[in-house]
């Protein structure tokens, strides 16, 4: 857990979205509480005021702070002496921009689920607003919170792999192999609806996670891409499978595959990075192991809390060796790092170094640039598109 420079009260957290039937809202609430830096005190949990009040009651949020909509919430909370410090946005994608803008304009810090917006123009406008406001903006690309992902990042930065040559990242799932969106499953309904998800389906939902993970670990900047987006399930409005070739600045080459229609795959995010001196491999479904293959030497397995790890990995680990940590703890690590950065702003000091490298508004713009260029490439028959 990140070490804070001061002992303070819990940060007052508000939430927009995350009401009945919403998966990711529950994840954010658990993540916010694991390290005890936040207290949920307000929310507009659903588009229907009655459902929002019902969700607030279930979550032990006072009735007076269960708001009918996010605009009323931002206005009221910004005027309260005990108003929220930060809001978590866990709505479908199409609402992210306006909700974030509303709270930033009210002077409230923001934590937003990805993708940050549905258009590149909105992402750029939001980035400009964040810069003008001086407020904190965190983006929950949660896979960057895993201890061994941070270890991999540090090893690459230290030159242990040498000059990077090849980056392979994939994220296969099978849950949308049929028209699940027609069966009343809320998550499938909005994620396959262009009006709520935006112009990208699988690409925006999990392809952006794969792309961010590759960028986070390697530090490489994308130069160009060639993408083939396809919809296998008949009648579906958005892509459900993505193949992509990547060219990075400096000469490294890569491939990205994301799919939600491949039976036998639950949440198979994997990253492989190869350089002139060795390679690394990490699997999200077995996140407590990092495979390191130095050139000309036996391969080795680094384990969470095991020997040979750096501070970035050790600080992000909570429980003793041999007790597995996973998805919720990685999410919680982002929330803990976000708390340190918010408190640093409130106190007028620099944030702790090990808590500072978290996804933010620039990563959000980068993700929308990635989506936009991939759509352009695919619509042009897979032509190479500069980034």
C-alpha positions in Angstrom: 0.0 0.0 0.0 1.3 3.5 -0.9 2.8 5.3 2.1 1.1 8.7 2.8 3.1 11.7 4.1 0.3 12.6 6.6 -2.6 11.2 8.5 -5.8 12.7 7.3 -9.5 12.1 7.3 -10.9 9.8 4.6 -11.6 11.5 1.3 -15.3 12.2 0.8 -16.3 10.3 -2.4 -19.3 10.8 -4.6 -20.4 8.5 -7.4 -22.3 9.0 -10.6 -23.8 5.7 -12.0 -23.1 2.4 -10.4 -26.7 1.7 -9.3 -28.7 -1.6 -9.6 -27.3 -4.0 -12.1 -24.1 -2.1 -12.7 -21.0 -4.3 -12.4 -18.2 -1.7 -12.4 -19.8 0.6 -9.8 -19.4 -2.2 -7.2 -15.8 -2.7 -8.2 -15.0 1.0 -7.7 -16.7 1.0 -4.3 -14.8 -2.0 -3.1 -11.5 -0.6 -4.5 -12.1 2.7 -2.7 -12.6 1.0 0.6 -9.8 -1.7 0.6 -7.1 0.7 1.8 -9.5 2.9 3.8 -8.8 6.2 2.1 -12.4 7.1 1.0 -15.9 7.3 2.4 -18.9 7.2 0.0 -21.1 10.0 1.1 -23.1 11.1 -2.0 -24.3 9.9 -5.4 -26.5 10.1 -8.4 -26.6 6.3 -8.8 -29.1 6.0 -11.7 -30.8 8.1 -14.3 -34.2 7.5 -12.6 -34.4 9.5 -9.3 -36.3 6.8 -7.5 -33.8 4.1 -8.4 -31.0 6.5 -7.4 -32.6 7.0 -3.9 -33.0 3.2 -3.6 -29.4 2.6 -4.4 -28.3 5.3 -1.9 -30.3 3.6 0.8 -28.7 0.2 0.1 -25.3 1.9 0.2 -26.0 3.8 3.5 -25.7 7.2 1.8 -27.9 9.8 3.5 -31.1 10.5 1.7 -30.3 14.2 1.5 -27.2 13.4 -0.6 -29.0 11.0 -3.0 -29.4 13.2 -6.0 -31.8 13.0 -8.9 -29.1 13.7 -11.4 -25.4 14.6 -11.6 -25.9 18.2 -12.4 -27.8 18.8 -9.2 -25.2 16.7 -7.3 -22.3 18.8 -8.6 -24.0 22.1 -7.7 -25.1 21.0 -4.2 -21.8 19.3 -3.3 -19.7 22.2 -4.4 -21.6 24.5 -2.0 -21.4 22.2 1.1 -18.7 22.8 3.7 -18.5 19.0 3.8 -18.9 18.5 0.1 -17.2 15.6 -1.8 -13.5 15.8 -2.5 -13.7 13.6 -5.6 -16.4 12.0 -7.8 -16.1 8.5 -9.4 -17.8 8.3 -12.8 -19.0 4.8 -13.5 -21.7 5.4 -16.2 -21.9 4.1 -19.7 -19.3 5.7 -22.0 -21.5 8.3 -23.6 -22.0 10.2 -20.3 -18.3 10.4 -19.2 -17.5 13.7 -20.9 -20.4 15.8 -19.7 -20.3 14.3 -16.2 -16.6 14.9 -15.9 -16.9 18.4 -17.3 -19.7 19.3 -14.9 -17.7 18.3 -11.8 -14.5 19.8 -12.9 -16.3 23.1 -13.5 -17.7 22.8 -10.0 -14.1 22.5 -8.7 -14.3 18.8 -7.8 -11.6 16.2 -8.6 -12.5 13.3 -10.9 -11.9 9.6 -11.2 -13.3 8.2 -14.4 -13.8 4.8 -15.9 -12.3 4.2 -19.3 -12.6 5.1 -22.2 -12.5 8.7 -21.0 -15.0 9.9 -23.7 -16.5 8.6 -26.9 -14.8 11.1 -29.3 -11.2 12.4 -29.7 -12.5 16.0 -29.8 -14.3 15.6 -26.4 -11.1 14.0 -24.9 -9.0 16.9 -26.0 -11.5 19.4 -24.7 -11.6 17.6 -21.3 -7.8 17.5 -21.2 -7.7 21.3 -21.7 -10.3 21.8 -18.9 -8.2 19.6 -16.5 -5.1 21.7 -17.3 -6.9 25.0 -16.7 -8.5 23.8 -13.5 -5.5 22.3 -11.8 -7.7 19.5 -10.5 -6.8 15.9 -10.3 -8.2 13.5 -13.0 -7.6 9.8 -12.7 -8.5 7.2 -15.3 -9.1 3.6 -14.2 -6.9 1.5 -16.5 -6.8 -0.9 -13.5 -4.3 -3.4 -14.9 -1.6 -0.8 -14.3 -2.2 -1.4 -10.6 -0.8 -4.9 -10.4 2.5 -5.2 -8.6 4.2 -7.3 -11.3 3.0 -5.0 -14.1 4.8 -2.2 -12.2 7.8 -4.5 -11.8 7.8 -5.1 -15.6 7.6 -1.4 -16.2 10.6 -0.8 -14.0 12.7 -3.6 -15.6 12.1 -2.2 -19.1 12.9 1.4 -17.9 16.1 0.1 -16.3 17.2 -1.4 -19.6 17.1 -5.0 -18.5 15.5 -6.1 -21.8 17.9 -3.9 -23.9 16.6 -2.3 -27.0 12.9 -3.2 -27.4 12.0 -5.0 -30.5 8.7 -6.8 -30.3 5.5 -6.2 -28.3 2.6 -8.7 -28.3 -0.6 -8.0 -26.4 -3.9 -9.8 -26.5 -7.2 -9.7 -24.6 -9.6 -12.5 -25.6 -13.0 -13.1 -24.0 -16.0 -15.2 -25.0 -19.0 -13.6 -23.2 -20.4 -11.9 -26.3 -20.2 -15.0 -28.6 -24.0 -14.9 -28.9 -26.6 -12.1 -29.0 -26.4 -11.7 -25.2 -27.6 -8.1 -25.6 -31.1 -9.4 -26.6 -31.4 -11.4 -23.4 -31.8 -8.5 -20.9 -28.2 -8.5 -19.7 -27.6 -4.8 -18.9 -23.8 -4.9 -19.5 -24.2 -6.5 -22.9 -27.0 -4.1 -23.9 -25.0 -0.8 -23.4 -21.6 -2.1 -24.5 -23.0 -3.1 -27.9 -25.1 0.0 -28.4 -23.3 2.8 -30.4 -25.4 5.4 -28.7 -24.0 4.5 -25.3 -20.7 2.8 -25.9 -19.5 5.0 -28.7 -18.3 4.0 -32.2 -16.1 1.1 -31.0 -17.3 -2.1 -29.3 -14.6 -4.6 -28.4 -12.0 -2.1 -29.4 -13.2 0.5 -26.9 -14.1 -1.9 -24.2 -11.0 -4.1 -23.9 -8.8 -3.2 -26.8 -8.0 0.1 -25.0 -7.0 -1.9 -21.9 -4.6 -4.0 -24.0 -3.1 -0.9 -25.7 -2.7 1.0 -22.4 -1.0 -2.0 -20.8 1.5 -2.2 -23.6 2.2 1.5 -23.5 2.4 1.5 -19.7 5.0 -1.2 -19.4 7.1 -0.4 -22.4 6.9 3.4 -22.4 6.9 3.2 -26.2 5.0 5.7 -28.3 2.9 4.5 -31.2 3.9 5.7 -34.7 1.3 4.0 -36.9 -1.1 1.1 -37.0 -3.0 -1.1 -39.3 -6.3 -2.4 -38.0 -9.0 -4.9 -39.0 -12.2 -4.6 -36.9 -14.8 -7.2 -37.5 -18.3 -8.1 -36.3 -18.9 -11.9 -36.2 -22.2 -12.0 -34.5 -24.9 -11.2 -37.0 -27.0 -8.2 -36.3 -24.5 -6.6 -33.8 -23.9 -2.9 -34.4 -20.3 -2.8 -33.2 -17.1 -4.7 -33.6 -16.5 -7.8 -31.5 -13.1 -8.8 -32.8 -10.0 -6.7 -33.5 -6.6 -7.6 -35.1 -4.0 -4.9 -35.3 -0.4 -4.4 -36.3 1.6 -1.7 -34.6 4.8 0.3 -35.4 6.4 2.2 -32.5 8.7 5.1 -32.5 12.3 3.9 -32.4 11.7 0.8 -34.5 9.9 -1.7 -32.3 7.0 -3.7 -33.8 3.9 -5.0 -32.3 0.6 -6.9 -32.6 -2.7 -6.5 -30.7 -5.6 -8.8 -30.7 -8.8 -8.3 -28.7 -12.0 -10.4 -29.0 -15.2 -11.0 -27.2 -16.3 -14.0 -29.3 -13.7 -16.7 -28.7 -15.0 -19.6 -26.7 -12.9 -20.8 -23.8 -11.5 -17.4 -23.0 -12.7 -15.7 -19.9 -10.4 -12.7 -19.3 -7.2 -13.6 -21.1 -5.2 -10.3 -21.1 -1.6 -11.2 -21.8 1.5 -9.1 -22.6 4.8 -10.2 -24.0 7.7 -7.8 -24.5 11.0 -8.7 -26.2 14.2 -6.8 -26.5 17.8 -7.3 -27.5 18.8 -8.7 -24.0 15.7 -10.6 -23.0 11.9 -10.9 -22.7 9.0 -10.5 -20.2 5.6 -12.2 -20.1 2.6 -11.5 -17.9 -0.9 -13.0 -17.8 -3.7 -11.3 -16.0 -5.4 -14.5 -15.0 -2.2 -15.6 -13.1 -1.1 -12.1 -12.1 1.2 -13.0 -9.3 3.9 -14.3 -11.7 6.1 -12.5 -14.2 8.2 -14.5 -16.6 11.7 -13.1 -17.3 13.9 -14.7 -20.0 17.4 -13.1 -20.2 19.1 -13.9 -23.5 21.4 -16.9 -23.1 20.3 -17.7 -19.6 17.7 -19.9 -18.0 14.2 -18.4 -17.8 13.0 -17.4 -14.3 9.7 -16.6 -12.6 9.4 -13.5 -10.4 6.6 -13.8 -7.9 4.7 -11.1 -6.0 6.6 -10.3 -2.8 9.4 -12.7 -4.0 13.1 -11.9 -4.2 14.4 -9.5 -6.8 11.5 -7.1 -6.9 11.8 -3.3 -6.8 10.0 -0.8 -4.7 7.2 -0.1 -7.2 6.1 -3.7 -7.0 6.5 -4.1 -3.2 4.6 -0.9 -2.4 1.7 -2.1 -4.5 1.4 -5.4 -2.6 -0.7 -5.9 0.6 -0.7 -9.4 1.9 2.0 -12.0 2.7 3.7 -14.2 0.0 1.7 -17.1 -1.3 -1.6 -15.4 -0.7 -2.8 -14.3 -4.2 -3.8 -10.8 -5.0 -5.8 -9.9 -8.1 -8.2 -7.7 -9.8 -9.8 -5.9 -6.9 -6.5 -5.2 -5.2 -5.0 -3.8 -8.4 -8.0 -1.5 -8.7 -7.6 -0.6 -5.1 -3.9 0.4 -5.8 -5.1 3.0 -8.3 -7.5 4.4 -5.8 -4.8 4.5 -3.1 -2.4 6.3 -5.5 -5.2 8.7 -6.6 -5.8 9.5 -2.9 -2.2 10.4 -2.4 -2.2 12.7 -5.4 -5.5 14.4 -4.3 -4.1 14.9 -0.8 -0.9 16.3 -2.2 -2.9 18.9 -4.2 -5.0 19.8 -1.1 -1.8 20.2 1.0 0.1 22.1 -1.7 3.0 19.5 -1.9 4.4 17.0 -4.3 2.9 13.6 -4.4 4.9 10.6 -3.4 7.0 9.4 -6.4 5.7 5.8 -6.3 2.1 7.0 -6.4 2.5 9.5 -9.2 2.6 7.2 -12.3 -1.0 6.5 -12.7 -3.3 6.8 -15.8 -4.7 10.3 -16.2 -6.2 12.6 -18.7 -3.3 12.3 -21.2 -3.8 8.6 -21.2 -7.5 9.2 -21.9 -6.6 11.4 -25.0 -4.1 8.7 -26.1 -6.8 6.0 -25.8 -9.3 8.0 -27.9 -6.5 8.7 -30.5 -6.0 5.0 -30.6 -9.7 4.2 -31.1 -10.1 6.9 -33.8 -7.0 5.8 -35.8 -8.0 2.2 -35.6 -11.5 2.9 -36.9 -10.0 5.0 -39.7 -7.6 2.2 -40.7 -10.2 -0.5 -40.6 -12.7 1.6 -42.7 -9.9 2.0 -45.2 -9.4 -1.8 -45.6 -6.6 -2.1 -43.0 -4.4 0.7 -44.4 -1.6 2.0 -42.3 -2.6 5.1 -40.4 -0.1 7.5 -38.7 -0.7 8.1 -35.1 
